[in-house]
Amino acid sequence: MVLLLLTGLPGVAGIVIFTWLALQDSAQLQRDYGYFTALIEQSSTIEALFVAEAQQNIYRLNLMRDGIFVFLSSILLAIGLHGATRRY
C-alpha cells in the first residue's frame, strides 16, 4: 500500500498536471505558428521572422518537455501498480 501511495499517486498527479500543461502549450504554439505564417505571407523583415520563430520554438520545447514528463509519470504509475499487485 505504501508503494502505491509513493509511486502511484504522484504518477497520476504527474499525468494530469503535465497533460494540462501540454494542452496549454499546444494552444499557444498554434497561436504563435499562425503569427509566424502571417509574417511570412506579409514578407516581413528577417528580424521579425527570427523573433517569431524563436517564440514558437519556445513552445515547441515546452510541449516536448511536457510530453516527456507525462511519459515518465506513466512509468512511475506503472511501477506503483505493478508493485502493489505483485504477490510475494
PyMOL Python script that loads the backbone (N, CA, C, O; Angstrom):
from pymol import cmd

cmd.read_pdbstr("""\
ATOM      1  N   MET A   1       0.818  -1.197   0.000  1.00  0.00           N
ATOM      2  CA  MET A   1       0.000   0.000   0.000  1.00  0.00           C
ATOM      3  C   MET A   1       0.866   1.268   0.000  1.00  0.00           C
ATOM      4  O   MET A   1       0.539   2.266  -0.641  1.00  0.00           O
ATOM      5  N   VAL A   2       1.965   1.196   0.729  1.00  0.00           N
ATOM      6  CA  VAL A   2       2.860   2.352   0.792  1.00  0.00           C
ATOM      7  C   VAL A   2       3.475   2.617  -0.586  1.00  0.00           C
ATOM      8  O   VAL A   2       3.622   3.767  -1.001  1.00  0.00           O
ATOM      9  N   LEU A   3       3.832   1.538  -1.286  1.00  0.00           N
ATOM     10  CA  LEU A   3       4.412   1.696  -2.623  1.00  0.00           C
ATOM     11  C   LEU A   3       3.421   2.366  -3.568  1.00  0.00           C
ATOM     12  O   LEU A   3       3.796   3.213  -4.377  1.00  0.00           O
ATOM     13  N   LEU A   4       2.166   1.981  -3.457  1.00  0.00           N
ATOM     14  CA  LEU A   4       1.154   2.590  -4.312  1.00  0.00           C
ATOM     15  C   LEU A   4       0.978   4.074  -3.995  1.00  0.00           C
ATOM     16  O   LEU A   4       0.775   4.883  -4.900  1.00  0.00           O
ATOM     17  N   LEU A   5       1.052   4.423  -2.744  1.00  0.00           N
ATOM     18  CA  LEU A   5       0.922   5.836  -2.360  1.00  0.00           C
ATOM     19  C   LEU A   5       2.149   6.657  -2.765  1.00  0.00           C
ATOM     20  O   LEU A   5       2.023   7.827  -3.128  1.00  0.00           O
ATOM     21  N   LEU A   6       3.327   6.047  -2.704  1.00  0.00           N
ATOM     22  CA  LEU A   6       4.553   6.791  -3.000  1.00  0.00           C
ATOM     23  C   LEU A   6       4.879   6.849  -4.491  1.00  0.00           C
ATOM     24  O   LEU A   6       5.630   7.722  -4.923  1.00  0.00           O
ATOM     25  N   THR A   7       4.324   5.930  -5.281  1.00  0.00           N
ATOM     26  CA  THR A   7       4.599   5.957  -6.718  1.00  0.00           C
ATOM     27  C   THR A   7       3.340   6.129  -7.553  1.00  0.00           C
ATOM     28  O   THR A   7       3.361   6.831  -8.564  1.00  0.00           O
ATOM     29  N   GLY A   8       2.253   5.504  -7.149  1.00  0.00           N
ATOM     30  CA  GLY A   8       1.020   5.576  -7.938  1.00  0.00           C
ATOM     31  C   GLY A   8       0.369   6.945  -7.893  1.00  0.00           C
ATOM     32  O   GLY A   8      -0.010   7.491  -8.929  1.00  0.00           O
ATOM     33  N   LEU A   9       0.239   7.492  -6.717  1.00  0.00           N
ATOM     34  CA  LEU A   9      -0.407   8.800  -6.571  1.00  0.00           C
ATOM     35  C   LEU A   9       0.391   9.919  -7.261  1.00  0.00           C
ATOM     36  O   LEU A   9      -0.208  10.725  -7.974  1.00  0.00           O
ATOM     37  N   PRO A  10       1.713   9.999  -7.077  1.00  0.00           N
ATOM     38  CA  PRO A  10       2.462  11.012  -7.838  1.00  0.00           C
ATOM     39  C   PRO A  10       2.430  10.755  -9.345  1.00  0.00           C
ATOM     40  O   PRO A  10       2.480  11.698 -10.135  1.00  0.00           O
ATOM     41  N   GLY A  11       2.346   9.490  -9.745  1.00  0.00           N
ATOM     42  CA  GLY A  11       2.254   9.181 -11.167  1.00  0.00           C
ATOM     43  C   GLY A  11       0.974   9.715 -11.772  1.00  0.00           C
ATOM     44  O   GLY A  11       1.000  10.324 -12.841  1.00  0.00           O
ATOM     45  N   VAL A  12      -0.147   9.494 -11.102  1.00  0.00           N
ATOM     46  CA  VAL A  12      -1.432  10.005 -11.595  1.00  0.00           C
ATOM     47  C   VAL A  12      -1.436  11.529 -11.587  1.00  0.00           C
ATOM     48  O   VAL A  12      -1.898  12.160 -12.538  1.00  0.00           O
ATOM     49  N   ALA A  13      -0.922  12.116 -10.512  1.00  0.00           N
ATOM     50  CA  ALA A  13      -0.874  13.582 -10.428  1.00  0.00           C
ATOM     51  C   ALA A  13      -0.001  14.159 -11.539  1.00  0.00           C
ATOM     52  O   ALA A  13      -0.354  15.174 -12.140  1.00  0.00           O
ATOM     53  N   GLY A  14       1.131  13.521 -11.816  1.00  0.00           N
ATOM     54  CA  GLY A  14       2.003  13.996 -12.881  1.00  0.00           C
ATOM     55  C   GLY A  14       1.348  13.896 -14.245  1.00  0.00           C
ATOM     56  O   GLY A  14       1.493  14.797 -15.072  1.00  0.00           O
ATOM     57  N   ILE A  15       0.627  12.805 -14.491  1.00  0.00           N
ATOM     58  CA  ILE A  15      -0.062  12.649 -15.776  1.00  0.00           C
ATOM     59  C   ILE A  15      -1.088  13.760 -15.968  1.00  0.00           C
ATOM     60  O   ILE A  15      -1.167  14.367 -17.037  1.00  0.00           O
ATOM     61  N   VAL A  16      -1.864  14.018 -14.936  1.00  0.00           N
ATOM     62  CA  VAL A  16      -2.908  15.045 -15.037  1.00  0.00           C
ATOM     63  C   VAL A  16      -2.301  16.439 -15.213  1.00  0.00           C
ATOM     64  O   VAL A  16      -2.715  17.192 -16.096  1.00  0.00           O
ATOM     65  N   ILE A  17      -1.342  16.773 -14.390  1.00  0.00           N
ATOM     66  CA  ILE A  17      -0.750  18.118 -14.421  1.00  0.00           C
ATOM     67  C   ILE A  17      -0.019  18.371 -15.732  1.00  0.00           C
ATOM     68  O   ILE A  17      -0.209  19.412 -16.361  1.00  0.00           O
ATOM     69  N   PHE A  18       0.818  17.419 -16.146  1.00  0.00           N
ATOM     70  CA  PHE A  18       1.618  17.658 -17.348  1.00  0.00           C
ATOM     71  C   PHE A  18       0.791  17.565 -18.621  1.00  0.00           C
ATOM     72  O   PHE A  18       1.131  18.194 -19.623  1.00  0.00           O
ATOM     73  N   THR A  19      -0.295  16.788 -18.599  1.00  0.00           N
ATOM     74  CA  THR A  19      -1.199  16.793 -19.752  1.00  0.00           C
ATOM     75  C   THR A  19      -1.890  18.143 -19.865  1.00  0.00           C
ATOM     76  O   THR A  19      -2.032  18.675 -20.965  1.00  0.00           O
ATOM     77  N   TRP A  20      -2.317  18.697 -18.749  1.00  0.00           N
ATOM     78  CA  TRP A  20      -2.951  20.016 -18.752  1.00  0.00           C
ATOM     79  C   TRP A  20      -1.972  21.086 -19.260  1.00  0.00           C
ATOM     80  O   TRP A  20      -2.351  21.956 -20.045  1.00  0.00           O
ATOM     81  N   LEU A  21      -0.721  21.016 -18.811  1.00  0.00           N
ATOM     82  CA  LEU A  21       0.282  21.971 -19.280  1.00  0.00           C
ATOM     83  C   LEU A  21       0.582  21.779 -20.769  1.00  0.00           C
ATOM     84  O   LEU A  21       0.805  22.754 -21.488  1.00  0.00           O
ATOM     85  N   ALA A  22       0.587  20.533 -21.230  1.00  0.00           N
ATOM     86  CA  ALA A  22       0.829  20.269 -22.652  1.00  0.00           C
ATOM     87  C   ALA A  22      -0.288  20.838 -23.511  1.00  0.00           C
ATOM     88  O   ALA A  22      -0.028  21.362 -24.594  1.00  0.00           O
ATOM     89  N   LEU A  23      -1.512  20.743 -23.049  1.00  0.00           N
ATOM     90  CA  LEU A  23      -2.629  21.309 -23.803  1.00  0.00           C
ATOM     91  C   LEU A  23      -2.527  22.834 -23.882  1.00  0.00           C
ATOM     92  O   LEU A  23      -2.835  23.428 -24.916  1.00  0.00           O
ATOM     93  N   GLN A  24      -2.097  23.461 -22.794  1.00  0.00           N
ATOM     94  CA  GLN A  24      -1.904  24.912 -22.817  1.00  0.00           C
ATOM     95  C   GLN A  24      -0.780  25.306 -23.768  1.00  0.00           C
ATOM     96  O   GLN A  24      -0.916  26.262 -24.533  1.00  0.00           O
ATOM     97  N   ASP A  25       0.328  24.573 -23.722  1.00  0.00           N
ATOM     98  CA  ASP A  25       1.448  24.879 -24.617  1.00  0.00           C
ATOM     99  C   ASP A  25       1.085  24.623 -26.066  1.00  0.00           C
ATOM    100  O   ASP A  25       1.547  25.338 -26.955  1.00  0.00           O
ATOM    101  N   SER A  26       0.265  23.616 -26.316  1.00  0.00           N
ATOM    102  CA  SER A  26      -0.157  23.326 -27.681  1.00  0.00           C
ATOM    103  C   SER A  26      -1.017  24.460 -28.241  1.00  0.00           C
ATOM    104  O   SER A  26      -0.870  24.844 -29.401  1.00  0.00           O
ATOM    105  N   ALA A  27      -1.902  24.986 -27.418  1.00  0.00           N
ATOM    106  CA  ALA A  27      -2.736  26.106 -27.870  1.00  0.00           C
ATOM    107  C   ALA A  27      -1.877  27.342 -28.148  1.00  0.00           C
ATOM    108  O   ALA A  27      -2.101  28.039 -29.138  1.00  0.00           O
ATOM    109  N   GLN A  28      -0.915  27.614 -27.298  1.00  0.00           N
ATOM    110  CA  GLN A  28      -0.033  28.761 -27.515  1.00  0.00           C
ATOM    111  C   GLN A  28       0.847  28.552 -28.744  1.00  0.00           C
ATOM    112  O   GLN A  28       1.122  29.500 -29.480  1.00  0.00           O
ATOM    113  N   LEU A  29       1.285  27.323 -28.967  1.00  0.00           N
ATOM    114  CA  LEU A  29       2.087  27.033 -30.156  1.00  0.00           C
ATOM    115  C   LEU A  29       1.278  27.271 -31.430  1.00  0.00           C
ATOM    116  O   LEU A  29       1.811  27.793 -32.409  1.00  0.00           O
ATOM    117  N   GLN A  30       0.018  26.901 -31.428  1.00  0.00           N
ATOM    118  CA  GLN A  30      -0.824  27.144 -32.591  1.00  0.00           C
ATOM    119  C   GLN A  30      -0.974  28.641 -32.866  1.00  0.00           C
ATOM    120  O   GLN A  30      -0.937  29.066 -34.021  1.00  0.00           O
ATOM    121  N   ARG A  31      -1.142  29.444 -31.808  1.00  0.00           N
ATOM    122  CA  ARG A  31      -1.238  30.893 -31.982  1.00  0.00           C
ATOM    123  C   ARG A  31       0.066  31.472 -32.533  1.00  0.00           C
ATOM    124  O   ARG A  31       0.054  32.276 -33.465  1.00  0.00           O
ATOM    125  N   ASP A  32       1.190  31.054 -31.947  1.00  0.00           N
ATOM    126  CA  ASP A  32       2.476  31.587 -32.395  1.00  0.00           C
ATOM    127  C   ASP A  32       2.811  31.131 -33.812  1.00  0.00           C
ATOM    128  O   ASP A  32       3.404  31.889 -34.579  1.00  0.00           O
ATOM    129  N   TYR A  33       2.443  29.915 -34.162  1.00  0.00           N
ATOM    130  CA  TYR A  33       2.703  29.437 -35.517  1.00  0.00           C
ATOM    131  C   TYR A  33       1.841  30.203 -36.525  1.00  0.00           C
ATOM    132  O   TYR A  33       2.291  30.507 -37.629  1.00  0.00           O
ATOM    133  N   GLY A  34       0.608  30.509 -36.139  1.00  0.00           N
ATOM    134  CA  GLY A  34      -0.242  31.330 -37.001  1.00  0.00           C
ATOM    135  C   GLY A  34       0.347  32.715 -37.223  1.00  0.00           C
ATOM    136  O   GLY A  34       0.304  33.245 -38.333  1.00  0.00           O
ATOM    137  N   TYR A  35       0.893  33.293 -36.169  1.00  0.00           N
ATOM    138  CA  TYR A  35       1.541  34.603 -36.279  1.00  0.00           C
ATOM    139  C   TYR A  35       2.765  34.514 -37.183  1.00  0.00           C
ATOM    140  O   TYR A  35       3.006  35.404 -37.999  1.00  0.00           O
ATOM    141  N   PHE A  36       3.540  33.435 -37.035  1.00  0.00           N
ATOM    142  CA  PHE A  36       4.738  33.244 -37.851  1.00  0.00           C
ATOM    143  C   PHE A  36       4.383  33.103 -39.334  1.00  0.00           C
ATOM    144  O   PHE A  36       5.032  33.708 -40.188  1.00  0.00           O
ATOM    145  N   THR A  37       3.360  32.310 -39.638  1.00  0.00           N
ATOM    146  CA  THR A  37       2.961  32.156 -41.044  1.00  0.00           C
ATOM    147  C   THR A  37       2.380  33.449 -41.602  1.00  0.00           C
ATOM    148  O   THR A  37       2.549  33.738 -42.786  1.00  0.00           O
ATOM    149  N   ALA A  38       1.696  34.234 -40.767  1.00  0.00           N
ATOM    150  CA  ALA A  38       1.186  35.524 -41.230  1.00  0.00           C
ATOM    151  C   ALA A  38       2.333  36.467 -41.571  1.00  0.00           C
ATOM    152  O   ALA A  38       2.249  37.224 -42.538  1.00  0.00           O
ATOM    153  N   LEU A  39       3.402  36.425 -40.782  1.00  0.00           N
ATOM    154  CA  LEU A  39       4.569  37.258 -41.085  1.00  0.00           C
ATOM    155  C   LEU A  39       5.234  36.822 -42.387  1.00  0.00           C
ATOM    156  O   LEU A  39       5.723  37.657 -43.148  1.00  0.00           O
ATOM    157  N   ILE A  40       5.252  35.528 -42.642  1.00  0.00           N
ATOM    158  CA  ILE A  40       5.843  35.052 -43.893  1.00  0.00           C
ATOM    159  C   ILE A  40       5.037  35.557 -45.081  1.00  0.00           C
ATOM    160  O   ILE A  40       5.610  35.991 -46.080  1.00  0.00           O
ATOM    161  N   GLU A  41       3.718  35.503 -44.981  1.00  0.00           N
ATOM    162  CA  GLU A  41       2.862  35.955 -46.076  1.00  0.00           C
ATOM    163  C   GLU A  41       2.967  37.461 -46.306  1.00  0.00           C
ATOM    164  O   GLU A  41       2.772  37.929 -47.427  1.00  0.00           O
ATOM    165  N   GLN A  42       3.273  38.223 -45.253  1.00  0.00           N
ATOM    166  CA  GLN A  42       3.391  39.671 -45.373  1.00  0.00           C
ATOM    167  C   GLN A  42       4.770  40.106 -45.854  1.00  0.00           C
ATOM    168  O   GLN A  42       5.007  41.296 -46.059  1.00  0.00           O
ATOM    169  N   SER A  43       5.669  39.167 -46.035  1.00  0.00           N
ATOM    170  CA  SER A  43       7.057  39.470 -46.423  1.00  0.00           C
ATOM    171  C   SER A  43       7.699  40.448 -45.444  1.00  0.00           C
ATOM    172  O   SER A  43       8.225  41.489 -45.835  1.00  0.00           O
ATOM    173  N   SER A  44       7.643  40.090 -44.168  1.00  0.00           N
ATOM    174  CA  SER A  44       8.216  40.945 -43.119  1.00  0.00           C
ATOM    175  C   SER A  44       9.738  40.887 -43.145  1.00  0.00           C
ATOM    176  O   SER A  44      10.345  40.145 -43.917  1.00  0.00           O
ATOM    177  N   THR A  45      10.325  41.694 -42.279  1.00  0.00           N
ATOM    178  CA  THR A  45      11.781  41.734 -42.192  1.00  0.00           C
ATOM    179  C   THR A  45      12.302  40.437 -41.579  1.00  0.00           C
ATOM    180  O   THR A  45      11.569  39.701 -40.919  1.00  0.00           O
ATOM    181  N   ILE A  46      13.565  40.184 -41.811  1.00  0.00           N
ATOM    182  CA  ILE A  46      14.187  38.966 -41.304  1.00  0.00           C
ATOM    183  C   ILE A  46      14.260  38.981 -39.774  1.00  0.00           C
ATOM    184  O   ILE A  46      14.184  37.928 -39.140  1.00  0.00           O
ATOM    185  N   GLU A  47      14.405  40.161 -39.184  1.00  0.00           N
ATOM    186  CA  GLU A  47      14.451  40.251 -37.722  1.00  0.00           C
ATOM    187  C   GLU A  47      13.117  39.844 -37.111  1.00  0.00           C
ATOM    188  O   GLU A  47      13.084  39.130 -36.108  1.00  0.00           O
ATOM    189  N   ALA A  48      12.017  40.296 -37.711  1.00  0.00           N
ATOM    190  CA  ALA A  48      10.690  39.926 -37.199  1.00  0.00           C
ATOM    191  C   ALA A  48      10.447  38.427 -37.345  1.00  0.00           C
ATOM    192  O   ALA A  48       9.822  37.807 -36.486  1.00  0.00           O
ATOM    193  N   LEU A  49      10.942  37.853 -38.431  1.00  0.00           N
ATOM    194  CA  LEU A  49      10.800  36.405 -38.620  1.00  0.00           C
ATOM    195  C   LEU A  49      11.616  35.622 -37.598  1.00  0.00           C
ATOM    196  O   LEU A  49      11.160  34.594 -37.097  1.00  0.00           O
ATOM    197  N   PHE A  50      12.818  36.098 -37.285  1.00  0.00           N
ATOM    198  CA  PHE A  50      13.645  35.429 -36.281  1.00  0.00           C
ATOM    199  C   PHE A  50      12.970  35.461 -34.909  1.00  0.00           C
ATOM    200  O   PHE A  50      12.978  34.463 -34.188  1.00  0.00           O
ATOM    201  N   VAL A  51      12.392  36.600 -34.551  1.00  0.00           N
ATOM    202  CA  VAL A  51      11.715  36.721 -33.256  1.00  0.00           C
ATOM    203  C   VAL A  51      10.497  35.803 -33.208  1.00  0.00           C
ATOM    204  O   VAL A  51      10.274  35.123 -32.206  1.00  0.00           O
ATOM    205  N   ALA A  52       9.711  35.779 -34.276  1.00  0.00           N
ATOM    206  CA  ALA A  52       8.520  34.930 -34.308  1.00  0.00           C
ATOM    207  C   ALA A  52       8.900  33.456 -34.271  1.00  0.00           C
ATOM    208  O   ALA A  52       8.219  32.656 -33.628  1.00  0.00           O
ATOM    209  N   GLU A  53       9.984  33.089 -34.956  1.00  0.00           N
ATOM    210  CA  GLU A  53      10.422  31.698 -34.928  1.00  0.00           C
ATOM    211  C   GLU A  53      10.911  31.310 -33.535  1.00  0.00           C
ATOM    212  O   GLU A  53      10.644  30.202 -33.070  1.00  0.00           O
ATOM    213  N   ALA A  54      11.616  32.206 -32.876  1.00  0.00           N
ATOM    214  CA  ALA A  54      12.098  31.935 -31.525  1.00  0.00           C
ATOM    215  C   ALA A  54      10.931  31.768 -30.553  1.00  0.00           C
ATOM    216  O   ALA A  54      10.976  30.915 -29.666  1.00  0.00           O
ATOM    217  N   GLN A  55       9.886  32.583 -30.719  1.00  0.00           N
ATOM    218  CA  GLN A  55       8.721  32.463 -29.850  1.00  0.00           C
ATOM    219  C   GLN A  55       8.044  31.115 -30.017  1.00  0.00           C
ATOM    220  O   GLN A  55       7.653  30.493 -29.029  1.00  0.00           O
ATOM    221  N   GLN A  56       7.900  30.654 -31.251  1.00  0.00           N
ATOM    222  CA  GLN A  56       7.237  29.368 -31.433  1.00  0.00           C
ATOM    223  C   GLN A  56       8.135  28.212 -31.005  1.00  0.00           C
ATOM    224  O   GLN A  56       7.636  27.179 -30.559  1.00  0.00           O
ATOM    225  N   ASN A  57       9.454  28.368 -31.134  1.00  0.00           N
ATOM    226  CA  ASN A  57      10.353  27.298 -30.695  1.00  0.00           C
ATOM    227  C   ASN A  57      10.332  27.119 -29.187  1.00  0.00           C
ATOM    228  O   ASN A  57      10.537  26.012 -28.689  1.00  0.00           O
ATOM    229  N   ILE A  58      10.086  28.194 -28.461  1.00  0.00           N
ATOM    230  CA  ILE A  58       9.949  28.086 -27.002  1.00  0.00           C
ATOM    231  C   ILE A  58       8.813  27.138 -26.654  1.00  0.00           C
ATOM    232  O   ILE A  58       8.969  26.275 -25.790  1.00  0.00           O
ATOM    233  N   TYR A  59       7.672  27.288 -27.320  1.00  0.00           N
ATOM    234  CA  TYR A  59       6.526  26.440 -27.006  1.00  0.00           C
ATOM    235  C   TYR A  59       6.682  25.041 -27.581  1.00  0.00           C
ATOM    236  O   TYR A  59       6.098  24.095 -27.053  1.00  0.00           O
ATOM    237  N   ARG A  60       7.451  24.889 -28.644  1.00  0.00           N
ATOM    238  CA  ARG A  60       7.752  23.541 -29.143  1.00  0.00           C
ATOM    239  C   ARG A  60       8.556  22.767 -28.108  1.00  0.00           C
ATOM    240  O   ARG A  60       8.276  21.597 -27.845  1.00  0.00           O
ATOM    241  N   LEU A  61       9.558  23.421 -27.519  1.00  0.00           N
ATOM    242  CA  LEU A  61      10.365  22.758 -26.493  1.00  0.00           C
ATOM    243  C   LEU A  61       9.550  22.475 -25.232  1.00  0.00           C
ATOM    244  O   LEU A  61       9.697  21.417 -24.621  1.00  0.00           O
ATOM    245  N   ASN A  62       8.693  23.419 -24.841  1.00  0.00           N
ATOM    246  CA  ASN A  62       7.851  23.200 -23.668  1.00  0.00           C
ATOM    247  C   ASN A  62       6.900  22.041 -23.891  1.00  0.00           C
ATOM    248  O   ASN A  62       6.670  21.246 -22.979  1.00  0.00           O
ATOM    249  N   LEU A  63       6.345  21.931 -25.085  1.00  0.00           N
ATOM    250  CA  LEU A  63       5.427  20.841 -25.404  1.00  0.00           C
ATOM    251  C   LEU A  63       6.158  19.504 -25.373  1.00  0.00           C
ATOM    252  O   LEU A  63       5.615  18.513 -24.882  1.00  0.00           O
ATOM    253  N   MET A  64       7.372  19.466 -25.887  1.00  0.00           N
ATOM    254  CA  MET A  64       8.163  18.241 -25.841  1.00  0.00           C
ATOM    255  C   MET A  64       8.476  17.856 -24.396  1.00  0.00           C
ATOM    256  O   MET A  64       8.379  16.686 -24.024  1.00  0.00           O
ATOM    257  N   ARG A  65       8.850  18.835 -23.592  1.00  0.00           N
ATOM    258  CA  ARG A  65       9.149  18.571 -22.185  1.00  0.00           C
ATOM    259  C   ARG A  65       7.932  18.024 -21.458  1.00  0.00           C
ATOM    260  O   ARG A  65       8.045  17.070 -20.689  1.00  0.00           O
ATOM    261  N   ASP A  66       6.760  18.624 -21.695  1.00  0.00           N
ATOM    262  CA  ASP A  66       5.544  18.148 -21.042  1.00  0.00           C
ATOM    263  C   ASP A  66       5.201  16.727 -21.474  1.00  0.00           C
ATOM    264  O   ASP A  66       4.757  15.919 -20.658  1.00  0.00           O
ATOM    265  N   GLY A  67       5.402  16.422 -22.739  1.00  0.00           N
ATOM    266  CA  GLY A  67       5.142  15.064 -23.219  1.00  0.00           C
ATOM    267  C   GLY A  67       6.071  14.053 -22.577  1.00  0.00           C
ATOM    268  O   GLY A  67       5.648  12.951 -22.231  1.00  0.00           O
ATOM    269  N   ILE A  68       7.335  14.419 -22.415  1.00  0.00           N
ATOM    270  CA  ILE A  68       8.288  13.517 -21.761  1.00  0.00           C
ATOM    271  C   ILE A  68       7.901  13.308 -20.305  1.00  0.00           C
ATOM    272  O   ILE A  68       7.994  12.188 -19.802  1.00  0.00           O
ATOM    273  N   PHE A  69       7.470  14.358 -19.618  1.00  0.00           N
ATOM    274  CA  PHE A  69       7.074  14.215 -18.219  1.00  0.00           C
ATOM    275  C   PHE A  69       5.796  13.394 -18.062  1.00  0.00           C
ATOM    276  O   PHE A  69       5.646  12.681 -17.070  1.00  0.00           O
ATOM    277  N   VAL A  70       4.872  13.480 -19.023  1.00  0.00           N
ATOM    278  CA  VAL A  70       3.686  12.616 -18.990  1.00  0.00           C
ATOM    279  C   VAL A  70       4.126  11.159 -19.118  1.00  0.00           C
ATOM    280  O   VAL A  70       3.640  10.291 -18.393  1.00  0.00           O
ATOM    281  N   PHE A  71       5.043  10.902 -20.040  1.00  0.00           N
ATOM    282  CA  PHE A  71       5.546   9.550 -20.230  1.00  0.00           C
ATOM    283  C   PHE A  71       6.243   9.036 -18.967  1.00  0.00           C
ATOM    284  O   PHE A  71       6.000   7.901 -18.557  1.00  0.00           O
ATOM    285  N   LEU A  72       7.096   9.841 -18.350  1.00  0.00           N
ATOM    286  CA  LEU A  72       7.788   9.428 -17.136  1.00  0.00           C
ATOM    287  C   LEU A  72       6.818   9.224 -15.970  1.00  0.00           C
ATOM    288  O   LEU A  72       7.015   8.327 -15.149  1.00  0.00           O
ATOM    289  N   SER A  73       5.782  10.044 -15.895  1.00  0.00           N
ATOM    290  CA  SER A  73       4.774   9.873 -14.842  1.00  0.00           C
ATOM    291  C   SER A  73       4.000   8.582 -15.042  1.00  0.00           C
ATOM    292  O   SER A  73       3.648   7.911 -14.071  1.00  0.00           O
ATOM    293  N   SER A  74       3.731   8.227 -16.296  1.00  0.00           N
ATOM    294  CA  SER A  74       3.023   6.970 -16.547  1.00  0.00           C
ATOM    295  C   SER A  74       3.901   5.776 -16.199  1.00  0.00           C
ATOM    296  O   SER A  74       3.388   4.754 -15.744  1.00  0.00           O
ATOM    297  N   ILE A  75       5.210   5.880 -16.401  1.00  0.00           N
ATOM    298  CA  ILE A  75       6.119   4.812 -15.970  1.00  0.00           C
ATOM    299  C   ILE A  75       6.111   4.699 -14.457  1.00  0.00           C
ATOM    300  O   ILE A  75       6.102   3.591 -13.921  1.00  0.00           O
ATOM    301  N   LEU A  76       6.113   5.817 -13.767  1.00  0.00           N
ATOM    302  CA  LEU A  76       6.048   5.805 -12.301  1.00  0.00           C
ATOM    303  C   LEU A  76       4.756   5.156 -11.819  1.00  0.00           C
ATOM    304  O   LEU A  76       4.771   4.375 -10.868  1.00  0.00           O
ATOM    305  N   LEU A  77       3.639   5.474 -12.467  1.00  0.00           N
ATOM    306  CA  LEU A  77       2.368   4.853 -12.118  1.00  0.00           C
ATOM    307  C   LEU A  77       2.400   3.356 -12.377  1.00  0.00           C
ATOM    308  O   LEU A  77       1.898   2.580 -11.564  1.00  0.00           O
ATOM    309  N   ALA A  78       2.978   2.938 -13.486  1.00  0.00           N
ATOM    310  CA  ALA A  78       3.062   1.510 -13.802  1.00  0.00           C
ATOM    311  C   ALA A  78       3.911   0.771 -12.778  1.00  0.00           C
ATOM    312  O   ALA A  78       3.578  -0.352 -12.398  1.00  0.00           O
ATOM    313  N   ILE A  79       4.988   1.372 -12.331  1.00  0.00           N
ATOM    314  CA  ILE A  79       5.818   0.743 -11.302  1.00  0.00           C
ATOM    315  C   ILE A  79       5.022   0.580 -10.011  1.00  0.00           C
ATOM    316  O   ILE A  79       5.095  -0.462  -9.359  1.00  0.00           O
ATOM    317  N   GLY A  80       4.269   1.602  -9.646  1.00  0.00           N
ATOM    318  CA  GLY A  80       3.461   1.522  -8.430  1.00  0.00           C
ATOM    319  C   GLY A  80       2.368   0.479  -8.527  1.00  0.00           C
ATOM    320  O   GLY A  80       2.134  -0.262  -7.573  1.00  0.00           O
ATOM    321  N   LEU A  81       1.697   0.410  -9.661  1.00  0.00           N
ATOM    322  CA  LEU A  81       0.644  -0.595  -9.830  1.00  0.00           C
ATOM    323  C   LEU A  81       1.212  -2.004  -9.859  1.00  0.00           C
ATOM    324  O   LEU A  81       0.628  -2.932  -9.299  1.00  0.00           O
ATOM    325  N   HIS A  82       2.339  -2.155 -10.508  1.00  0.00           N
ATOM    326  CA  HIS A  82       2.970  -3.475 -10.552  1.00  0.00           C
ATOM    327  C   HIS A  82       3.394  -3.919  -9.154  1.00  0.00           C
ATOM    328  O   HIS A  82       3.174  -5.065  -8.765  1.00  0.00           O
ATOM    329  N   GLY A  83       3.995  -3.011  -8.414  1.00  0.00           N
ATOM    330  CA  GLY A  83       4.435  -3.362  -7.056  1.00  0.00           C
ATOM    331  C   GLY A  83       3.273  -3.627  -6.124  1.00  0.00           C
ATOM    332  O   GLY A  83       3.375  -4.478  -5.241  1.00  0.00           O
ATOM    333  N   ALA A  84       2.161  -2.910  -6.302  1.00  0.00           N
ATOM    334  CA  ALA A  84       1.015  -3.077  -5.416  1.00  0.00           C
ATOM    335  C   ALA A  84       0.264  -4.383  -5.705  1.00  0.00           C
ATOM    336  O   ALA A  84      -0.332  -4.966  -4.800  1.00  0.00           O
ATOM    337  N   THR A  85       0.292  -4.835  -6.941  1.00  0.00           N
ATOM    338  CA  THR A  85      -0.471  -6.036  -7.296  1.00  0.00           C
ATOM    339  C   THR A  85       0.381  -7.301  -7.293  1.00  0.00           C
ATOM    340  O   THR A  85      -0.151  -8.390  -7.506  1.00  0.00           O
ATOM    341  N   ARG A  86       1.658  -7.190  -7.063  1.00  0.00           N
ATOM    342  CA  ARG A  86       2.544  -8.345  -7.079  1.00  0.00           C
ATOM    343  C   ARG A  86       2.391  -9.114  -5.766  1.00  0.00           C
ATOM    344  O   ARG A  86       2.372  -8.532  -4.682  1.00  0.00           O
ATOM    345  N   ARG A  87       2.284 -10.425  -5.897  1.00  0.00           N
ATOM    346  CA  ARG A  87       2.191 -11.283  -4.692  1.00  0.00           C
ATOM    347  C   ARG A  87       3.548 -11.904  -4.409  1.00  0.00           C
ATOM    348  O   ARG A  87       4.247 -12.350  -5.319  1.00  0.00           O
ATOM    349  N   TYR A  88       3.906 -11.926  -3.135  1.00  0.00           N
ATOM    350  CA  TYR A  88       5.203 -12.465  -2.743  1.00  0.00           C
ATOM    351  C   TYR A  88       5.077 -13.895  -2.300  1.00  0.00           C
ATOM    352  O   TYR A  88       6.074 -14.517  -1.932  1.00  0.00           O
TER     353      TYR A  88
END
""", "prot")
cmd.dss("prot")
cmd.show_as("cartoon", "prot")
cmd.util.cbc("prot")
cmd.orient("prot")
